[in-house]
């Protein structure tokens, strides 16, 4: 089983953007962190699925934790669907 490296995570954050406060994305939807679209539940409660309160902004650590949680399903999918050996860079790119 592979996992995303910190280099891969940093590349995603660089390309997507790293925001500690909520902002409207290009479609006008409220987003925070590294492209995390706030769910209706998160909008209603003010709490992210990680338990962090997004209303007053997030620490860098909270953004990284949210990104890790958001990426978990994609990491799992790549691990389940790819049956050849990969280098860490190849996995990160996928």
C-alpha positions as CSV (number, residue, x, y, z in Angstrom):
1,X,0.0,0.0,0.0
2,X,1.2,3.4,-1.0
3,X,0.6,6.7,0.8
4,X,0.9,10.2,-0.5
5,X,4.3,11.7,0.4
6,X,4.6,15.1,2.0
7,X,6.2,16.3,-1.3
8,X,3.0,15.2,-3.1
9,X,0.8,16.9,-0.6
10,X,2.8,20.1,-0.8
11,X,2.5,20.0,-4.6
12,X,-1.3,19.7,-4.4
13,X,-1.5,22.6,-2.0
14,X,0.7,24.7,-4.2
15,X,-1.3,24.0,-7.3
16,X,-4.7,24.3,-5.6
17,X,-3.9,27.0,-3.2
18,X,-3.6,27.0,0.6
19,X,-6.2,29.2,2.3
20,X,-6.7,29.4,6.1
21,X,-9.9,31.4,5.8
22,X,-13.1,30.6,3.9
23,X,-13.4,32.1,0.4
24,X,-15.7,31.8,-2.6
25,X,-14.3,29.7,-5.4
26,X,-14.7,30.5,-9.0
27,X,-18.2,29.1,-8.9
28,X,-19.1,31.2,-5.9
29,X,-19.1,28.3,-3.5
30,X,-17.6,28.6,0.0
31,X,-14.3,26.8,0.2
32,X,-11.5,26.6,2.7
33,X,-8.1,25.0,3.1
34,X,-6.8,23.3,-0.1
35,X,-9.9,23.3,-2.2
36,X,-12.2,21.9,0.5
37,X,-15.8,22.7,-0.6
38,X,-17.8,23.3,2.6
39,X,-20.7,20.8,2.9
40,X,-24.2,21.9,3.9
41,X,-23.6,20.3,7.3
42,X,-20.3,22.2,7.8
43,X,-22.0,25.5,6.8
44,X,-24.8,24.9,9.3
45,X,-22.7,23.8,12.2
46,X,-19.5,25.8,11.6
47,X,-17.5,22.7,12.2
48,X,-15.5,20.7,9.7
49,X,-15.5,16.9,9.5
50,X,-12.2,17.1,11.3
51,X,-13.9,18.9,14.2
52,X,-12.2,22.3,13.5
53,X,-14.3,25.5,13.6
54,X,-13.8,27.1,10.2
55,X,-15.6,30.3,11.0
56,X,-12.6,32.1,12.5
57,X,-10.1,30.5,10.1
58,X,-7.8,27.5,10.4
59,X,-4.3,27.0,11.5
60,X,-1.8,25.6,9.0
61,X,-1.9,22.3,10.9
62,X,-5.7,22.2,10.6
63,X,-5.5,22.8,6.8
64,X,-3.1,20.0,6.4
65,X,-5.3,17.6,8.5
66,X,-8.3,18.6,6.4
67,X,-6.3,18.0,3.2
68,X,-5.2,14.6,4.4
69,X,-8.7,13.6,5.3
70,X,-10.0,14.9,1.9
71,X,-7.3,13.0,0.0
72,X,-7.8,9.7,1.9
73,X,-10.4,8.4,-0.5
74,X,-8.3,9.2,-3.6
75,X,-5.2,7.5,-2.0
76,X,-7.4,4.4,-1.3
77,X,-8.7,4.4,-4.9
78,X,-5.3,4.6,-6.5
79,X,-4.1,1.8,-4.2
80,X,-7.2,-0.4,-5.2
81,X,-7.1,0.3,-8.9
82,X,-3.4,0.3,-9.8
83,X,-1.8,-3.1,-9.9
84,X,1.7,-2.3,-11.0
85,X,4.6,-1.2,-8.9
86,X,5.0,2.6,-8.7
87,X,7.7,4.9,-7.6
88,X,6.7,7.4,-5.0
89,X,6.7,10.2,-7.5
90,X,4.4,8.2,-9.8
91,X,2.0,7.5,-7.0
92,X,2.0,11.2,-5.9
93,X,1.2,12.2,-9.5
94,X,-1.7,9.8,-9.7
